[in-house]
């Protein structure tokens, strides 16, 4: 109808990859070679619905599947075997890694108020991420990639834009996210409920923008923005904390 829109789509994929690696040199402690093959096929669907309740209010919802190709890790020398054994892995286990995929569910609202001076948008989402491609920081100095379990994330995002005057605009946005491992992932030291690496719980931005025309062809402007994000960690085991930060521009 004039107000209701439905969307449906899909993408079929099929790929094959072949790799050959040859590492050498004094600092590599010898020469190591390896070859791998990977292949995968599948289908990614997408569905959406939007409803224009009135000229100033749009409601929408989307469901989609995402996919990322697998690949090959660097060839590991024999002196990394002990680190892998401690994780219950062998060199063949991390020689290549498979694809990862996710399902994303999102619903939201886009609106304008006060004759278009105020824009207010918001969205909630839930994501299920399977077979996460995750690097392993081995003590031997090598960083292979493996598939590490399942992750779920949900959160809320909001955005406000207000034209206080013809020259002055105020903006603010924020995102709240809760991400956690579903089940244990021994290969990367992750336990059920652990927050994933680099995942922050809160991000926020606020700013002002002012422009004053001085002629038909010129304007003077001033912009100031503040950005904040909460702390995160660089691994499931929380070996190093990435402190919260505030940046003013």
C-alpha positions, 0 to 999 in steps of 0.5 A: 500500500502507500504506507506499507512496504515489504522487502524480500531478497536472497543471495546464493554463494559458492566458493572454493579457495586454494592456498600455498604458503612458504615461510623462511628466513633467519628469524623464522627459525627454518623454512615451513610450507603448507597448503590448504583448500576450503570451500563452502556454499549456502544461501543468505535470505533477507526480509523487511517491513516498513510502515509510514504511519504519517509523513513524520513517523516511519516504523520498520523491522528487518531480519537478515543472515550474514556470512563471511568467508573462511581462510587459512592461518599462517603456517606454524613452526614445531615449537608452537606445538606445546602452546597448541597442546595446552589448548587441546589443539594441533597444528592441523586444527588451526591450519585453516578456519571455516566461515562464520555467519550470523542472524540479525533482527532489528526493529526501529522508528524514524521520526521528525517533530517540530516542523522538521527541526527535531529528528529522533531515531531509535532501534533495538536489535538482537544478533546470533553469531555462529562459529566466530573467526577468532585469533589465538595469541600463542606464547610462541609469537604466532597468531593463528585463527580458529572458529570459536563458538557462538555469540549473542548480542542485543542492544539499543541505539538512539539518535537526536538532531535538533535545529535550535535556530537556522544557524545552530544544530545540536546532535547526540547519539548513543549505543548500548550493547550487551554481548556474551559467549554462548557456551564455552570456547576453550580454544580462545580461553572463553567461558559461557557468558564472557564478553567478547574482545573489543566489545564496549557496553556503551558509546555516546556522542554529543556535539554542536554545529554553528554556521553564520553566513557573512556573504552570499558565498561565505560562512563562518563555522564552529563545530565541537564534538565529544565522544565517549566509550566504556572500557573493553578487553583484548581477549576473552580471558581479559588479559589486557584492559582497554580503558574507557576513553573520552575524545573532544574535537 
